[in-house]
Amino acid sequence: MESQGVAGRMQVTEATRAILGESFVFEERGLIAAKGMGEFRTWFLAGRTGLPPI
């Protein structure tokens, strides 16, 4: 996933998003291909719920 990252943005998988739940705000990025692992749906972490953006 690092090779598919965007400078200055934190990218998380669906599993991480589920764990963090409603405490954070996410922007869907979509599917990315991870070498040797297939495709993953990913999100950018946009901030904490009720607080200014990160």
mmCIF entry with sequence, helices, sheets and N, C-alpha, C, O atoms, coordinates in Angstrom:
data_MODEL
# 
_entry.id   MODEL 
# 
_entity.id                         1 
_entity.type                       polymer 
_entity.pdbx_number_of_molecules   1 
# 
_entity_poly.entity_id                      1 
_entity_poly.type                           'polypeptide(L)' 
_entity_poly.nstd_linkage                   no 
_entity_poly.nstd_monomer                   no 
_entity_poly.pdbx_seq_one_letter_code       MESQGVAGRMQVTEATRAILGESFVFEERGLIAAKGMGEFRTWFLAGRTGLPPI 
_entity_poly.pdbx_seq_one_letter_code_can   MESQGVAGRMQVTEATRAILGESFVFEERGLIAAKGMGEFRTWFLAGRTGLPPI 
_entity_poly.pdbx_strand_id                 A 
# 
loop_
_entity_poly_seq.entity_id 
_entity_poly_seq.num 
_entity_poly_seq.mon_id 
_entity_poly_seq.hetero 
1 1  MET n 
1 2  GLU n 
1 3  SER n 
1 4  GLN n 
1 5  GLY n 
1 6  VAL n 
1 7  ALA n 
1 8  GLY n 
1 9  ARG n 
1 10 MET n 
1 11 GLN n 
1 12 VAL n 
1 13 THR n 
1 14 GLU n 
1 15 ALA n 
1 16 THR n 
1 17 ARG n 
1 18 ALA n 
1 19 ILE n 
1 20 LEU n 
1 21 GLY n 
1 22 GLU n 
1 23 SER n 
1 24 PHE n 
1 25 VAL n 
1 26 PHE n 
1 27 GLU n 
1 28 GLU n 
1 29 ARG n 
1 30 GLY n 
1 31 LEU n 
1 32 ILE n 
1 33 ALA n 
1 34 ALA n 
1 35 LYS n 
1 36 GLY n 
1 37 MET n 
1 38 GLY n 
1 39 GLU n 
1 40 PHE n 
1 41 ARG n 
1 42 THR n 
1 43 TRP n 
1 44 PHE n 
1 45 LEU n 
1 46 ALA n 
1 47 GLY n 
1 48 ARG n 
1 49 THR n 
1 50 GLY n 
1 51 LEU n 
1 52 PRO n 
1 53 PRO n 
1 54 ILE n 
# 
_struct_asym.id          A 
_struct_asym.entity_id   1 
# 
loop_
_struct_conf.conf_type_id 
_struct_conf.id 
_struct_conf.pdbx_PDB_helix_id 
_struct_conf.beg_label_comp_id 
_struct_conf.beg_label_asym_id 
_struct_conf.beg_label_seq_id 
_struct_conf.pdbx_beg_PDB_ins_code 
_struct_conf.end_label_comp_id 
_struct_conf.end_label_asym_id 
_struct_conf.end_label_seq_id 
_struct_conf.pdbx_end_PDB_ins_code 
_struct_conf.beg_auth_comp_id 
_struct_conf.beg_auth_asym_id 
_struct_conf.beg_auth_seq_id 
_struct_conf.end_auth_comp_id 
_struct_conf.end_auth_asym_id 
_struct_conf.end_auth_seq_id 
_struct_conf.pdbx_PDB_helix_class 
_struct_conf.details 
_struct_conf.pdbx_PDB_helix_length 
HELX_P HELX_P1 AA1 GLU A 2  ? GLN A 4  ? GLU A 2  GLN A 4  5 ? 3 
HELX_P HELX_P2 AA2 GLU A 14 ? LEU A 20 ? GLU A 14 LEU A 20 1 ? 7 
HELX_P HELX_P3 AA3 GLY A 21 ? SER A 23 ? GLY A 21 SER A 23 5 ? 3 
# 
_struct_conf_type.id          HELX_P 
_struct_conf_type.criteria    ? 
_struct_conf_type.reference   ? 
# 
_struct_sheet.id               AA1 
_struct_sheet.type             ? 
_struct_sheet.number_strands   3 
_struct_sheet.details          ? 
# 
loop_
_struct_sheet_order.sheet_id 
_struct_sheet_order.range_id_1 
_struct_sheet_order.range_id_2 
_struct_sheet_order.offset 
_struct_sheet_order.sense 
AA1 1 2 ? anti-parallel 
AA1 2 3 ? anti-parallel 
# 
loop_
_struct_sheet_range.sheet_id 
_struct_sheet_range.id 
_struct_sheet_range.beg_label_comp_id 
_struct_sheet_range.beg_label_asym_id 
_struct_sheet_range.beg_label_seq_id 
_struct_sheet_range.pdbx_beg_PDB_ins_code 
_struct_sheet_range.end_label_comp_id 
_struct_sheet_range.end_label_asym_id 
_struct_sheet_range.end_label_seq_id 
_struct_sheet_range.pdbx_end_PDB_ins_code 
_struct_sheet_range.beg_auth_comp_id 
_struct_sheet_range.beg_auth_asym_id 
_struct_sheet_range.beg_auth_seq_id 
_struct_sheet_range.end_auth_comp_id 
_struct_sheet_range.end_auth_asym_id 
_struct_sheet_range.end_auth_seq_id 
AA1 1 GLN A 11 ? THR A 13 ? GLN A 11 THR A 13 
AA1 2 GLY A 38 ? ARG A 48 ? GLY A 38 ARG A 48 
AA1 3 PHE A 24 ? ALA A 34 ? PHE A 24 ALA A 34 
# 
loop_
_atom_site.group_PDB 
_atom_site.id 
_atom_site.type_symbol 
_atom_site.label_atom_id 
_atom_site.label_alt_id 
_atom_site.label_comp_id 
_atom_site.label_asym_id 
_atom_site.label_entity_id 
_atom_site.label_seq_id 
_atom_site.pdbx_PDB_ins_code 
_atom_site.Cartn_x 
_atom_site.Cartn_y 
_atom_site.Cartn_z 
_atom_site.occupancy 
_atom_site.B_iso_or_equiv 
_atom_site.pdbx_formal_charge 
_atom_site.auth_seq_id 
_atom_site.auth_comp_id 
_atom_site.auth_asym_id 
_atom_site.auth_atom_id 
_atom_site.pdbx_PDB_model_num 
ATOM 1   N N  . MET A 1 1  ? 0.807   -1.197  0.000  1.00 0.00 ? 1  MET A N  1 
ATOM 2   C CA . MET A 1 1  ? 0.000   0.000   0.000  1.00 0.00 ? 1  MET A CA 1 
ATOM 3   C C  . MET A 1 1  ? 0.854   1.266   0.000  1.00 0.00 ? 1  MET A C  1 
ATOM 4   O O  . MET A 1 1  ? 0.404   2.311   -0.469 1.00 0.00 ? 1  MET A O  1 
ATOM 5   N N  . GLU A 1 2  ? 2.063   1.188   0.513  1.00 0.00 ? 2  GLU A N  1 
ATOM 6   C CA . GLU A 1 2  ? 2.909   2.380   0.544  1.00 0.00 ? 2  GLU A CA 1 
ATOM 7   C C  . GLU A 1 2  ? 3.175   2.928   -0.849 1.00 0.00 ? 2  GLU A C  1 
ATOM 8   O O  . GLU A 1 2  ? 3.190   4.143   -1.048 1.00 0.00 ? 2  GLU A O  1 
ATOM 9   N N  . SER A 1 3  ? 3.385   2.045   -1.807 1.00 0.00 ? 3  SER A N  1 
ATOM 10  C CA . SER A 1 3  ? 3.673   2.506   -3.165 1.00 0.00 ? 3  SER A CA 1 
ATOM 11  C C  . SER A 1 3  ? 2.459   3.175   -3.803 1.00 0.00 ? 3  SER A C  1 
ATOM 12  O O  . SER A 1 3  ? 2.605   3.911   -4.779 1.00 0.00 ? 3  SER A O  1 
ATOM 13  N N  . GLN A 1 4  ? 1.275   2.933   -3.273 1.00 0.00 ? 4  GLN A N  1 
ATOM 14  C CA . GLN A 1 4  ? 0.046   3.535   -3.788 1.00 0.00 ? 4  GLN A CA 1 
ATOM 15  C C  . GLN A 1 4  ? -0.380  4.757   -2.976 1.00 0.00 ? 4  GLN A C  1 
ATOM 16  O O  . GLN A 1 4  ? -1.424  5.352   -3.242 1.00 0.00 ? 4  GLN A O  1 
ATOM 17  N N  . GLY A 1 5  ? 0.432   5.127   -1.987 1.00 0.00 ? 5  GLY A N  1 
ATOM 18  C CA . GLY A 1 5  ? 0.082   6.229   -1.092 1.00 0.00 ? 5  GLY A CA 1 
ATOM 19  C C  . GLY A 1 5  ? 0.154   7.592   -1.763 1.00 0.00 ? 5  GLY A C  1 
ATOM 20  O O  . GLY A 1 5  ? 0.670   7.735   -2.872 1.00 0.00 ? 5  GLY A O  1 
ATOM 21  N N  . VAL A 1 6  ? -0.372  8.579   -1.069 1.00 0.00 ? 6  VAL A N  1 
ATOM 22  C CA . VAL A 1 6  ? -0.360  9.965   -1.516 1.00 0.00 ? 6  VAL A CA 1 
ATOM 23  C C  . VAL A 1 6  ? 0.362   10.768  -0.433 1.00 0.00 ? 6  VAL A C  1 
ATOM 24  O O  . VAL A 1 6  ? 0.039   10.651  0.749  1.00 0.00 ? 6  VAL A O  1 
ATOM 25  N N  . ALA A 1 7  ? 1.328   11.577  -0.834 1.00 0.00 ? 7  ALA A N  1 
ATOM 26  C CA . ALA A 1 7  ? 2.099   12.371  0.123  1.00 0.00 ? 7  ALA A CA 1 
ATOM 27  C C  . ALA A 1 7  ? 1.176   13.218  0.994  1.00 0.00 ? 7  ALA A C  1 
ATOM 28  O O  . ALA A 1 7  ? 0.282   13.900  0.494  1.00 0.00 ? 7  ALA A O  1 
ATOM 29  N N  . GLY A 1 8  ? 1.406   13.163  2.296  1.00 0.00 ? 8  GLY A N  1 
ATOM 30  C CA . GLY A 1 8  ? 0.635   13.972  3.229  1.00 0.00 ? 8  GLY A CA 1 
ATOM 31  C C  . GLY A 1 8  ? -0.721  13.410  3.608  1.00 0.00 ? 8  GLY A C  1 
ATOM 32  O O  . GLY A 1 8  ? -1.461  14.043  4.360  1.00 0.00 ? 8  GLY A O  1 
ATOM 33  N N  . ARG A 1 9  ? -1.059  12.236  3.102  1.00 0.00 ? 9  ARG A N  1 
ATOM 34  C CA . ARG A 1 9  ? -2.363  11.632  3.400  1.00 0.00 ? 9  ARG A CA 1 
ATOM 35  C C  . ARG A 1 9  ? -2.160  10.289  4.081  1.00 0.00 ? 9  ARG A C  1 
ATOM 36  O O  . ARG A 1 9  ? -1.219  9.562   3.760  1.00 0.00 ? 9  ARG A O  1 
ATOM 37  N N  . MET A 1 10 ? -3.033  9.959   5.014  1.00 0.00 ? 10 MET A N  1 
ATOM 38  C CA . MET A 1 10 ? -2.974  8.670   5.686  1.00 0.00 ? 10 MET A CA 1 
ATOM 39  C C  . MET A 1 10 ? -4.050  7.773   5.081  1.00 0.00 ? 10 MET A C  1 
ATOM 40  O O  . MET A 1 10 ? -5.238  8.089   5.135  1.00 0.00 ? 10 MET A O  1 
ATOM 41  N N  . GLN A 1 11 ? -3.625  6.668   4.512  1.00 0.00 ? 11 GLN A N  1 
ATOM 42  C CA . GLN A 1 11 ? -4.514  5.726   3.831  1.00 0.00 ? 11 GLN A CA 1 
ATOM 43  C C  . GLN A 1 11 ? -4.724  4.504   4.723  1.00 0.00 ? 11 GLN A C  1 
ATOM 44  O O  . GLN A 1 11 ? -3.767  3.962   5.277  1.00 0.00 ? 11 GLN A O  1 
ATOM 45  N N  . VAL A 1 12 ? -5.974  4.074   4.860  1.00 0.00 ? 12 VAL A N  1 
ATOM 46  C CA . VAL A 1 12 ? -6.273  2.914   5.703  1.00 0.00 ? 12 VAL A CA 1 
ATOM 47  C C  . VAL A 1 12 ? -7.112  1.903   4.936  1.00 0.00 ? 12 VAL A C  1 
ATOM 48  O O  . VAL A 1 12 ? -7.811  2.241   3.981  1.00 0.00 ? 12 VAL A O  1 
ATOM 49  N N  . THR A 1 13 ? -7.023  0.657   5.377  1.00 0.00 ? 13 THR A N  1 
ATOM 50  C CA . THR A 1 13 ? -7.807  -0.416  4.769  1.00 0.00 ? 13 THR A CA 1 
ATOM 51  C C  . THR A 1 13 ? -9.206  -0.459  5.372  1.00 0.00 ? 13 THR A C  1 
ATOM 52  O O  . THR A 1 13 ? -9.505  0.234   6.344  1.00 0.00 ? 13 THR A O  1 
ATOM 53  N N  . GLU A 1 14 ? -10.043 -1.277  4.782  1.00 0.00 ? 14 GLU A N  1 
ATOM 54  C CA . GLU A 1 14 ? -11.404 -1.461  5.268  1.00 0.00 ? 14 GLU A CA 1 
ATOM 55  C C  . GLU A 1 14 ? -11.409 -1.989  6.704  1.00 0.00 ? 14 GLU A C  1 
ATOM 56  O O  . GLU A 1 14 ? -12.242 -1.583  7.514  1.00 0.00 ? 14 GLU A O  1 
ATOM 57  N N  . ALA A 1 15 ? -10.478 -2.891  7.016  1.00 0.00 ? 15 ALA A N  1 
ATOM 58  C CA . ALA A 1 15 ? -10.404 -3.452  8.370  1.00 0.00 ? 15 ALA A CA 1 
ATOM 59  C C  . ALA A 1 15 ? -10.069 -2.369  9.397  1.00 0.00 ? 15 ALA A C  1 
ATOM 60  O O  . ALA A 1 15 ? -10.670 -2.323  10.470 1.00 0.00 ? 15 ALA A O  1 
ATOM 61  N N  . THR A 1 16 ? -9.121  -1.508  9.073  1.00 0.00 ? 16 THR A N  1 
ATOM 62  C CA . THR A 1 16 ? -8.751  -0.423  9.990  1.00 0.00 ? 16 THR A CA 1 
ATOM 63  C C  . THR A 1 16 ? -9.894  0.555   10.146 1.00 0.00 ? 16 THR A C  1 
ATOM 64  O O  . THR A 1 16 ? -10.165 1.026   11.251 1.00 0.00 ? 16 THR A O  1 
ATOM 65  N N  . ARG A 1 17 ? -10.561 0.864   9.063  1.00 0.00 ? 17 ARG A N  1 
ATOM 66  C CA . ARG A 1 17 ? -11.713 1.773   9.117  1.00 0.00 ? 17 ARG A CA 1 
ATOM 67  C C  . ARG A 1 17 ? -12.793 1.211   10.036 1.00 0.00 ? 17 ARG A C  1 
ATOM 68  O O  . ARG A 1 17 ? -13.398 1.955   10.807 1.00 0.00 ? 17 ARG A O  1 
ATOM 69  N N  . ALA A 1 18 ? -13.037 -0.087  9.961  1.00 0.00 ? 18 ALA A N  1 
ATOM 70  C CA . ALA A 1 18 ? -14.048 -0.722  10.807 1.00 0.00 ? 18 ALA A CA 1 
ATOM 71  C C  . ALA A 1 18 ? -13.661 -0.631  12.284 1.00 0.00 ? 18 ALA A C  1 
ATOM 72  O O  . ALA A 1 18 ? -14.520 -0.405  13.136 1.00 0.00 ? 18 ALA A O  1 
ATOM 73  N N  . ILE A 1 19 ? -12.389 -0.804  12.589 1.00 0.00 ? 19 ILE A N  1 
ATOM 74  C CA . ILE A 1 19 ? -11.925 -0.724  13.978 1.00 0.00 ? 19 ILE A CA 1 
ATOM 75  C C  . ILE A 1 19 ? -12.067 0.699   14.521 1.00 0.00 ? 19 ILE A C  1 
ATOM 76  O O  . ILE A 1 19 ? -12.499 0.889   15.658 1.00 0.00 ? 19 ILE A O  1 
ATOM 77  N N  . LEU A 1 20 ? -11.707 1.690   13.717 1.00 0.00 ? 20 LEU A N  1 
ATOM 78  C CA . LEU A 1 20 ? -11.775 3.081   14.166 1.00 0.00 ? 20 LEU A CA 1 
ATOM 79  C C  . LEU A 1 20 ? -13.208 3.583   14.265 1.00 0.00 ? 20 LEU A C  1 
ATOM 80  O O  . LEU A 1 20 ? -13.503 4.491   15.042 1.00 0.00 ? 20 LEU A O  1 
ATOM 81  N N  . GLY A 1 21 ? -14.090 2.993   13.482 1.00 0.00 ? 21 GLY A N  1 
ATOM 82  C CA . GLY A 1 21 ? -15.519 3.272   13.571 1.00 0.00 ? 21 GLY A CA 1 
ATOM 83  C C  . GLY A 1 21 ? -15.907 4.725   13.379 1.00 0.00 ? 21 GLY A C  1 
ATOM 84  O O  . GLY A 1 21 ? -15.388 5.421   12.507 1.00 0.00 ? 21 GLY A O  1 
ATOM 85  N N  . GLU A 1 22 ? -16.835 5.163   14.217 1.00 0.00 ? 22 GLU A N  1 
ATOM 86  C CA . GLU A 1 22 ? -17.429 6.493   14.085 1.00 0.00 ? 22 GLU A CA 1 
ATOM 87  C C  . GLU A 1 22 ? -16.586 7.597   14.715 1.00 0.00 ? 22 GLU A C  1 
ATOM 88  O O  . GLU A 1 22 ? -16.982 8.762   14.686 1.00 0.00 ? 22 GLU A O  1 
ATOM 89  N N  . SER A 1 23 ? -15.441 7.253   15.278 1.00 0.00 ? 23 SER A N  1 
ATOM 90  C CA . SER A 1 23 ? -14.596 8.256   15.931 1.00 0.00 ? 23 SER A CA 1 
ATOM 91  C C  . SER A 1 23 ? -13.839 9.125   14.934 1.00 0.00 ? 23 SER A C  1 
ATOM 92  O O  . SER A 1 23 ? -13.339 10.194  15.286 1.00 0.00 ? 23 SER A O  1 
ATOM 93  N N  . PHE A 1 24 ? -13.757 8.662   13.687 1.00 0.00 ? 24 PHE A N  1 
ATOM 94  C CA . PHE A 1 24 ? -12.992 9.377   12.672 1.00 0.00 ? 24 PHE A CA 1 
ATOM 95  C C  . PHE A 1 24 ? -13.818 9.568   11.409 1.00 0.00 ? 24 PHE A C  1 
ATOM 96  O O  . PHE A 1 24 ? -14.798 8.862   11.172 1.00 0.00 ? 24 PHE A O  1 
ATOM 97  N N  . VAL A 1 25 ? -13.401 10.538  10.604 1.00 0.00 ? 25 VAL A N  1 
ATOM 98  C CA . VAL A 1 25 ? -14.033 10.834  9.320  1.00 0.00 ? 25 VAL A CA 1 
ATOM 99  C C  . VAL A 1 25 ? -13.102 10.308  8.230  1.00 0.00 ? 25 VAL A C  1 
ATOM 100 O O  . VAL A 1 25 ? -11.889 10.507  8.292  1.00 0.00 ? 25 VAL A O  1 
ATOM 101 N N  . PHE A 1 26 ? -13.676 9.636   7.232  1.00 0.00 ? 26 PHE A N  1 
ATOM 102 C CA . PHE A 1 26 ? -12.893 9.046   6.153  1.00 0.00 ? 26 PHE A CA 1 
ATOM 103 C C  . PHE A 1 26 ? -13.395 9.539   4.807  1.00 0.00 ? 26 PHE A C  1 
ATOM 104 O O  . PHE A 1 26 ? -14.576 9.849   4.647  1.00 0.00 ? 26 PHE A O  1 
ATOM 105 N N  . GLU A 1 27 ? -12.485 9.609   3.837  1.00 0.00 ? 27 GLU A N  1 
ATOM 106 C CA . GLU A 1 27 ? -12.828 9.889   2.442  1.00 0.00 ? 27 GLU A CA 1 
ATOM 107 C C  . GLU A 1 27 ? -12.493 8.634   1.650  1.00 0.00 ? 27 GLU A C  1 
ATOM 108 O O  . GLU A 1 27 ? -11.348 8.183   1.655  1.00 0.00 ? 27 GLU A O  1 
ATOM 109 N N  . GLU A 1 28 ? -13.477 8.075   0.975  1.00 0.00 ? 28 GLU A N  1 
ATOM 110 C CA . GLU A 1 28 ? -13.210 6.854   0.220  1.00 0.00 ? 28 GLU A CA 1 
ATOM 111 C C  . GLU A 1 28 ? -12.255 7.146   -0.932 1.00 0.00 ? 28 GLU A C  1 
ATOM 112 O O  . GLU A 1 28 ? -12.448 8.093   -1.695 1.00 0.00 ? 28 GLU A O  1 
ATOM 113 N N  . ARG A 1 29 ? -11.238 6.326   -1.041 1.00 0.00 ? 29 ARG A N  1 
ATOM 114 C CA . ARG A 1 29 ? -10.292 6.442   -2.154 1.00 0.00 ? 29 ARG A CA 1 
ATOM 115 C C  . ARG A 1 29 ? -10.667 5.487   -3.268 1.00 0.00 ? 29 ARG A C  1 
ATOM 116 O O  . ARG A 1 29 ? -10.541 5.826   -4.444 1.00 0.00 ? 29 ARG A O  1 
ATOM 117 N N  . GLY A 1 30 ? -11.127 4.297   -2.914 1.00 0.00 ? 30 GLY A N  1 
ATOM 118 C CA . GLY A 1 30 ? -11.491 3.300   -3.905 1.00 0.00 ? 30 GLY A CA 1 
ATOM 119 C C  . GLY A 1 30 ? -10.570 2.102   -3.840 1.00 0.00 ? 30 GLY A C  1 
ATOM 120 O O  . GLY A 1 30 ? -9.888  1.876   -2.840 1.00 0.00 ? 30 GLY A O  1 
ATOM 121 N N  . LEU A 1 31 ? -10.560 1.336   -4.918 1.00 0.00 ? 31 LEU A N  1 
ATOM 122 C CA . LEU A 1 31 ? -9.745  0.124   -4.965 1.00 0.00 ? 31 LEU A CA 1 
ATOM 123 C C  . LEU A 1 31 ? -8.326  0.446   -5.395 1.00 0.00 ? 31 LEU A C  1 
ATOM 124 O O  . LEU A 1 31 ? -8.101  1.240   -6.308 1.00 0.00 ? 31 LEU A O  1 
ATOM 125 N N  . ILE A 1 32 ? -7.366  -0.187  -4.717 1.00 0.00 ? 32 ILE A N  1 
ATOM 126 C CA . ILE A 1 32 ? -5.972  -0.106  -5.133 1.00 0.00 ? 32 ILE A CA 1 
ATOM 127 C C  . ILE A 1 32 ? -5.439  -1.524  -5.238 1.00 0.00 ? 32 ILE A C  1 
ATOM 128 O O  . ILE A 1 32 ? -5.932  -2.431  -4.567 1.00 0.00 ? 32 ILE A O  1 
ATOM 129 N N  . ALA A 1 33 ? -4.442  -1.712  -6.073 1.00 0.00 ? 33 ALA A N  1 
ATOM 130 C CA . ALA A 1 33 ? -3.811  -3.026  -6.228 1.00 0.00 ? 33 ALA A CA 1 
ATOM 131 C C  . ALA A 1 33 ? -2.571  -3.083  -5.348 1.00 0.00 ? 33 ALA A C  1 
ATOM 132 O O  . ALA A 1 33 ? -1.706  -2.210  -5.424 1.00 0.00 ? 33 ALA A O  1 
ATOM 133 N N  . ALA A 1 34 ? -2.491  -4.116  -4.511 1.00 0.00 ? 34 ALA A N  1 
ATOM 134 C CA . ALA A 1 34 ? -1.320  -4.328  -3.657 1.00 0.00 ? 34 ALA A CA 1 
ATOM 135 C C  . ALA A 1 34 ? -0.566  -5.537  -4.190 1.00 0.00 ? 34 ALA A C  1 
ATOM 136 O O  . ALA A 1 34 ? -1.136  -6.617  -4.346 1.00 0.00 ? 34 ALA A O  1 
ATOM 137 N N  . LYS A 1 35 ? 0.703   -5.351  -4.465 1.00 0.00 ? 35 LYS A N  1 
ATOM 138 C CA . LYS A 1 35 ? 1.527   -6.401  -5.058 1.00 0.00 ? 35 LYS A CA 1 
ATOM 139 C C  . LYS A 1 35 ? 1.440   -7.692  -4.246 1.00 0.00 ? 35 LYS A C  1 
ATOM 140 O O  . LYS A 1 35 ? 1.723   -7.710  -3.048 1.00 0.00 ? 35 LYS A O  1 
ATOM 141 N N  . GLY A 1 36 ? 1.045   -8.767  -4.920 1.00 0.00 ? 36 GLY A N  1 
ATOM 142 C CA . GLY A 1 36 ? 0.968   -10.079 -4.295 1.00 0.00 ? 36 GLY A CA 1 
ATOM 143 C C  . GLY A 1 36 ? -0.226  -10.293 -3.386 1.00 0.00 ? 36 GLY A C  1 
ATOM 144 O O  . GLY A 1 36 ? -0.375  -11.372 -2.813 1.00 0.00 ? 36 GLY A O  1 
ATOM 145 N N  . MET A 1 37 ? -1.093  -9.278  -3.240 1.00 0.00 ? 37 MET A N  1 
ATOM 146 C CA . MET A 1 37 ? -2.225  -9.399  -2.321 1.00 0.00 ? 37 MET A CA 1 
ATOM 147 C C  . MET A 1 37 ? -3.569  -9.115  -2.975 1.00 0.00 ? 37 MET A C  1 
ATOM 148 O O  . MET A 1 37 ? -4.610  -9.325  -2.352 1.00 0.00 ? 37 MET A O  1 
ATOM 149 N N  . GLY A 1 38 ? -3.570  -8.649  -4.198 1.00 0.00 ? 38 GLY A N  1 
ATOM 150 C CA . GLY A 1 38 ? -4.827  -8.357  -4.875 1.00 0.00 ? 38 GLY A CA 1 
ATOM 151 C C  . GLY A 1 38 ? -5.271  -6.920  -4.653 1.00 0.00 ? 38 GLY A C  1 
ATOM 152 O O  . GLY A 1 38 ? -4.455  -6.037  -4.388 1.00 0.00 ? 38 GLY A O  1 
ATOM 153 N N  . GLU A 1 39 ? -6.581  -6.699  -4.765 1.00 0.00 ? 39 GLU A N  1 
ATOM 154 C CA . GLU A 1 39 ? -7.134  -5.355  -4.624 1.00 0.00 ? 39 GLU A CA 1 
ATOM 155 C C  . GLU A 1 39 ? -7.723  -5.141  -3.235 1.00 0.00 ? 39 GLU A C  1 
ATOM 156 O O  . GLU A 1 39 ? -8.294  -6.049  -2.630 1.00 0.00 ? 39 GLU A O  1 
ATOM 157 N N  . PHE A 1 40 ? -7.568  -3.919  -2.753 1.00 0.00 ? 40 PHE A N  1 
ATOM 158 C CA . PHE A 1 40 ? -8.114  -3.509  -1.465 1.00 0.00 ? 40 PHE A CA 1 
ATOM 159 C C  . PHE A 1 40 ? -8.940  -2.252  -1.653 1.00 0.00 ? 40 PHE A C  1 
ATOM 160 O O  . PHE A 1 40 ? -8.580  -1.386  -2.452 1.00 0.00 ? 40 PHE A O  1 
ATOM 161 N N  . ARG A 1 41 ? -10.040 -2.142  -0.930 1.00 0.00 ? 41 ARG A N  1 
ATOM 162 C CA . ARG A 1 41 ? -10.779 -0.884  -0.876 1.00 0.00 ? 41 ARG A CA 1 
ATOM 163 C C  . ARG A 1 41 ? -10.131 -0.069  0.235  1.00 0.00 ? 41 ARG A C  1 
ATOM 164 O O  . ARG A 1 41 ? -9.962  -0.559  1.351  1.00 0.00 ? 41 ARG A O  1 
ATOM 165 N N  . THR A 1 42 ? -9.770  1.169   -0.068 1.00 0.00 ? 42 THR A N  1 
ATOM 166 C CA . THR A 1 42 ? -9.075  2.000   0.909  1.00 0.00 ? 42 THR A CA 1 
ATOM 167 C C  . THR A 1 42 ? -9.766  3.340   1.097  1.00 0.00 ? 42 THR A C  1 
ATOM 168 O O  . THR A 1 42 ? -10.563 3.782   0.269  1.00 0.00 ? 42 THR A O  1 
ATOM 169 N N  . TRP A 1 43 ? -9.434  3.967   2.211  1.00 0.00 ? 43 TRP A N  1 
ATOM 170 C CA . TRP A 1 43 ? -9.951  5.280   2.566  1.00 0.00 ? 43 TRP A CA 1 
ATOM 171 C C  . TRP A 1 43 ? -8.802  6.149   3.032  1.00 0.00 ? 43 TRP A C  1 
ATOM 172 O O  . TRP A 1 43 ? -7.784  5.648   3.508  1.00 0.00 ? 43 TRP A O  1 
ATOM 173 N N  . PHE A 1 44 ? -8.973  7.465   2.890  1.00 0.00 ? 44 PHE A N  1 
ATOM 174 C CA . PHE A 1 44 ? -8.057  8.424   3.495  1.00 0.00 ? 44 PHE A CA 1 
ATOM 175 C C  . PHE A 1 44 ? -8.652  8.841   4.829  1.00 0.00 ? 44 PHE A C  1 
ATOM 176 O O  . PHE A 1 44 ? -9.856  9.080   4.930  1.00 0.00 ? 44 PHE A O  1 
ATOM 177 N N  . LEU A 1 45 ? -7.818  8.927   5.841  1.00 0.00 ? 45 LEU A N  1 
ATOM 178 C CA . LEU A 1 45 ? -8.242  9.427   7.136  1.00 0.00 ? 45 LEU A CA 1 
ATOM 179 C C  . LEU A 1 45 ? -8.317  10.941  7.021  1.00 0.00 ? 45 LEU A C  1 
ATOM 180 O O  . LEU A 1 45 ? -7.311  11.592  6.741  1.00 0.00 ? 45 LEU A O  1 
ATOM 181 N N  . ALA A 1 46 ? -9.507  11.509  7.234  1.00 0.00 ? 46 ALA A N  1 
ATOM 182 C CA . ALA A 1 46 ? -9.712  12.938  7.012  1.00 0.00 ? 46 ALA A CA 1 
ATOM 183 C C  . ALA A 1 46 ? -9.737  13.746  8.304  1.00 0.00 ? 46 ALA A C  1 
ATOM 184 O O  . ALA A 1 46 ? -9.549  14.962  8.272  1.00 0.00 ? 46 ALA A O  1 
ATOM 185 N N  . GLY A 1 47 ? -9.962  13.102  9.417  1.00 0.00 ? 47 GLY A N  1 
ATOM 186 C CA . GLY A 1 47 ? -9.999  13.830  10.681 1.00 0.00 ? 47 GLY A CA 1 
ATOM 187 C C  . GLY A 1 47 ? -10.764 13.057  11.731 1.00 0.00 ? 47 GLY A C  1 
ATOM 188 O O  . GLY A 1 47 ? -11.236 11.946  11.493 1.00 0.00 ? 47 GLY A O  1 
ATOM 189 N N  . ARG A 1 48 ? -10.874 13.656  12.877 1.00 0.00 ? 48 ARG A N  1 
ATOM 190 C CA . ARG A 1 48 ? -11.591 13.045  13.985 1.00 0.00 ? 48 ARG A CA 1 
ATOM 191 C C  . ARG A 1 48 ? -12.991 13.642  14.040 1.00 0.00 ? 48 ARG A C  1 
ATOM 192 O O  . ARG A 1 48 ? -13.164 14.836  13.799 1.00 0.00 ? 48 ARG A O  1 
ATOM 193 N N  . THR A 1 49 ? -13.967 12.840  14.348 1.00 0.00 ? 49 THR A N  1 
ATOM 194 C CA . THR A 1 49 ? -15.346 13.303  14.413 1.00 0.00 ? 49 THR A CA 1 
ATOM 195 C C  . THR A 1 49 ? -15.469 14.440  15.424 1.00 0.00 ? 49 THR A C  1 
ATOM 196 O O  . THR A 1 49 ? -15.039 14.314  16.571 1.00 0.00 ? 49 THR A O  1 
ATOM 197 N N  . GLY A 1 50 ? -16.057 15.543  14.989 1.00 0.00 ? 50 GLY A N  1 
ATOM 198 C CA . GLY A 1 50 ? -16.286 16.675  15.876 1.00 0.00 ? 50 GLY A CA 1 
ATOM 199 C C  . GLY A 1 50 ? -15.086 17.578  16.091 1.00 0.00 ? 50 GLY A C  1 
ATOM 200 O O  . GLY A 1 50 ? -15.181 18.543  16.850 1.00 0.00 ? 50 GLY A O  1 
ATOM 201 N N  . LEU A 1 51 ? -13.967 17.299  15.452 1.00 0.00 ? 51 LEU A N  1 
ATOM 202 C CA . LEU A 1 51 ? -12.765 18.122  15.584 1.00 0.00 ? 51 LEU A CA 1 
ATOM 203 C C  . LEU A 1 51 ? -12.337 18.631  14.210 1.00 0.00 ? 51 LEU A C  1 
ATOM 204 O O  . LEU A 1 51 ? -12.764 18.084  13.194 1.00 0.00 ? 51 LEU A O  1 
ATOM 205 N N  . PRO A 1 52 ? -11.501 19.667  14.162 1.00 0.00 ? 52 PRO A N  1 
ATOM 206 C CA . PRO A 1 52 ? -11.017 20.160  12.867 1.00 0.00 ? 52 PRO A CA 1 
ATOM 207 C C  . PRO A 1 52 ? -10.263 19.071  12.104 1.00 0.00 ? 52 PRO A C  1 
ATOM 208 O O  . PRO A 1 52 ? -9.746  18.141  12.722 1.00 0.00 ? 52 PRO A O  1 
ATOM 209 N N  . PRO A 1 53 ? -10.190 19.166  10.769 1.00 0.00 ? 53 PRO A N  1 
ATOM 210 C CA . PRO A 1 53 ? -9.476  18.162  9.962  1.00 0.00 ? 53 PRO A CA 1 
ATOM 211 C C  . PRO A 1 53 ? -8.022  18.023  10.381 1.00 0.00 ? 53 PRO A C  1 
ATOM 212 O O  . PRO A 1 53 ? -7.416  18.962  10.898 1.00 0.00 ? 53 PRO A O  1 
ATOM 213 N N  . ILE A 1 54 ? -7.471  16.834  10.150 1.00 0.00 ? 54 ILE A N  1 
ATOM 214 C CA . ILE A 1 54 ? -6.063  16.573  10.471 1.00 0.00 ? 54 ILE A CA 1 
ATOM 215 C C  . ILE A 1 54 ? -5.188  17.298  9.468  1.00 0.00 ? 54 ILE A C  1 
ATOM 216 O O  . ILE A 1 54 ? -3.962  17.219  9.547  1.00 0.00 ? 54 ILE A O  1 
# 
